[in-house]
Amino acid sequence: MRIIAGSAGGIPLRVPGADVRPTTDRVREALFSVLGDRVPDARCLDLYAGSGSLGIEALSRGAKSCLFVDRARASCEAVRANLAKARLAGGEVRCAEVGRFLRGAAGSYDLVFADPPYAQRGAPDPAAVLALSAALIEILAPQATLLLESRKGAGEYPHDERLEPFDLREYGDTQLALYRRRDD
């Protein structure tokens, strides 16, 4: 696995362990093609960060900052190592359970990646991320974009009326659901 493009393009990334399912190069390339001009200067949040591949890809492509959140110490260490290896500024790592983090979070984010470990037994249901949407909505900037990565065929999830689905794509066994914060 490597950084696809941008200032750190081509640099290999460390994966914390066999229980982490990083977003593949192919899926990240397709995702960032869809995101396009939403990435430069964005303030990002990478939930269930794992190796940090989504947030690191965003930083490499010009995002202003990215906060990486994961409860596993091995993942937090891998993200720190990957940030150092890529020599990317603007990355910060928090070792915390995502639900607890969201309930106490402050700040404003333009781009949020939520990639729960859906392949693991007992892992949080991806819909649980959006069940926390009240907390999540509070930290989304106006017109912010939320990506929810899940298992192929999962469909759209129930969501807060302030989140508008705008794209749904499948790549192999992965589904990407994109939402935009409504500011009507």
C-alpha positions in Angstrom: 0.0 0.0 0.0 1.3 3.5 -0.9 0.3 7.1 -1.1 -1.2 7.5 -4.6 -0.6 11.2 -5.5 0.5 14.6 -4.3 3.6 15.7 -2.5 4.2 12.3 -0.9 3.0 10.2 -3.9 4.6 6.8 -4.1 5.7 6.5 -0.5 4.8 3.1 1.0 2.5 3.1 4.1 2.8 0.9 7.2 -0.3 -1.2 8.0 -0.6 -1.8 11.8 -1.6 -5.5 11.6 -3.7 -8.3 10.0 -6.9 -7.1 11.6 -6.7 -3.7 9.8 -8.3 -3.6 6.4 -6.8 -0.5 4.7 -8.6 1.1 1.8 -7.0 -0.2 -1.3 -4.9 1.9 -3.7 -7.6 1.5 -6.4 -10.4 2.6 -4.2 -8.5 5.6 -2.8 -7.6 6.7 -6.3 -11.3 6.5 -7.4 -12.4 8.3 -4.2 -10.0 11.2 -4.6 -11.0 11.5 -8.2 -14.6 12.0 -7.0 -13.5 14.4 -4.2 -11.4 16.5 -6.6 -11.3 20.1 -5.5 -12.9 19.4 -2.1 -9.4 18.3 -0.9 -7.0 21.3 -1.2 -7.0 23.4 2.0 -9.6 21.1 3.6 -9.7 20.4 7.4 -10.1 16.6 7.5 -11.1 14.1 10.1 -10.2 10.4 9.6 -12.3 8.2 11.9 -11.3 4.6 12.4 -8.0 5.7 10.9 -6.3 2.3 10.8 -3.1 3.0 8.8 -4.3 6.6 8.1 -4.3 6.0 4.4 -7.3 8.2 3.7 -6.2 11.2 5.7 -2.6 10.9 4.6 -3.7 10.8 1.0 -5.7 14.0 1.6 -2.7 15.7 3.3 -0.5 14.7 0.3 -3.0 16.2 -2.0 -3.0 19.6 -0.3 -5.4 19.3 2.7 -4.6 21.8 5.4 -4.9 19.4 8.3 -6.1 16.0 9.3 -7.1 14.6 12.8 -6.7 10.8 12.9 -8.9 8.9 15.4 -8.6 5.3 16.2 -8.9 3.3 19.5 -6.1 0.8 18.7 -2.7 1.8 19.9 -1.0 -0.1 17.1 -3.1 2.0 14.6 -2.2 5.2 16.3 1.5 4.3 16.2 1.3 3.3 12.5 -0.4 6.6 11.6 2.3 8.5 13.4 5.0 6.5 11.6 3.3 7.0 8.2 3.1 10.8 8.8 6.7 11.0 9.7 7.8 8.8 6.7 5.8 11.0 4.3 7.0 14.2 6.0 3.5 15.7 5.9 2.6 18.6 8.1 -0.9 19.1 9.6 -1.5 15.6 10.9 -2.5 14.9 14.5 -3.4 11.5 16.1 -5.8 10.8 18.9 -6.1 7.3 20.4 -9.7 7.2 21.3 -12.9 5.3 20.7 -14.8 7.1 17.9 -18.2 7.5 19.6 -16.6 9.0 22.7 -14.4 11.2 20.6 -17.4 12.5 18.6 -19.5 13.3 21.7 -16.7 15.5 23.0 -15.3 16.8 19.7 -14.9 20.5 18.9 -13.8 22.2 15.8 -15.0 22.2 12.2 -14.2 19.8 9.5 -14.6 20.1 5.7 -14.0 16.4 4.9 -14.7 13.5 7.1 -13.7 9.9 6.4 -15.5 7.2 8.3 -14.1 3.7 7.6 -15.2 1.4 10.4 -13.7 -2.1 10.5 -16.7 -3.7 8.9 -15.0 -7.0 8.1 -14.4 -7.9 11.7 -16.7 -10.0 13.9 -18.2 -7.7 16.5 -17.1 -4.6 14.7 -19.3 -1.5 14.8 -22.0 -1.5 12.2 -21.2 1.3 9.7 -24.7 2.7 10.2 -23.6 3.3 13.8 -21.4 6.1 12.5 -24.4 7.9 11.2 -26.4 7.1 14.3 -24.0 9.4 15.9 -24.8 12.0 13.3 -26.1 14.5 15.8 -22.6 14.7 17.2 -21.0 14.5 13.8 -23.2 17.2 12.3 -22.0 19.6 15.0 -18.4 19.4 13.8 -19.1 19.5 10.0 -18.4 22.8 8.3 -21.0 24.2 6.0 -21.1 22.1 2.8 -18.8 19.6 4.3 -18.4 16.1 2.8 -18.7 12.8 4.7 -17.5 9.5 3.3 -18.8 6.3 4.8 -16.9 3.2 3.6 -18.6 -0.1 4.1 -19.1 -3.6 2.7 -20.4 -3.8 -0.9 -24.2 -4.0 -1.1 -24.8 -2.3 2.2 -26.9 0.4 0.5 -27.5 3.8 1.9 -27.8 4.2 5.6 -30.4 6.1 7.5 -29.1 9.6 8.1 -29.8 12.9 9.6 -31.9 15.1 7.3 -29.1 17.6 7.4 -26.9 15.1 5.5 -27.7 14.7 1.8 -26.4 11.6 0.0 -24.8 12.7 -3.3 -22.8 9.6 -4.5 -22.8 5.9 -4.0 -20.1 3.7 -5.6 -18.9 0.1 -5.4 -15.4 -1.2 -6.1 -14.8 -4.9 -5.6 -16.2 -5.7 -2.1 -16.1 -2.0 -1.0 -18.9 0.6 -1.0 -18.4 4.3 -0.8 -21.3 6.4 0.3 -20.8 10.2 0.1 -22.9 12.8 1.9 -22.9 16.6 1.9 -24.0 18.7 4.8 -27.1 20.6 3.9 -27.2 24.2 5.0 -30.7 25.3 4.0 
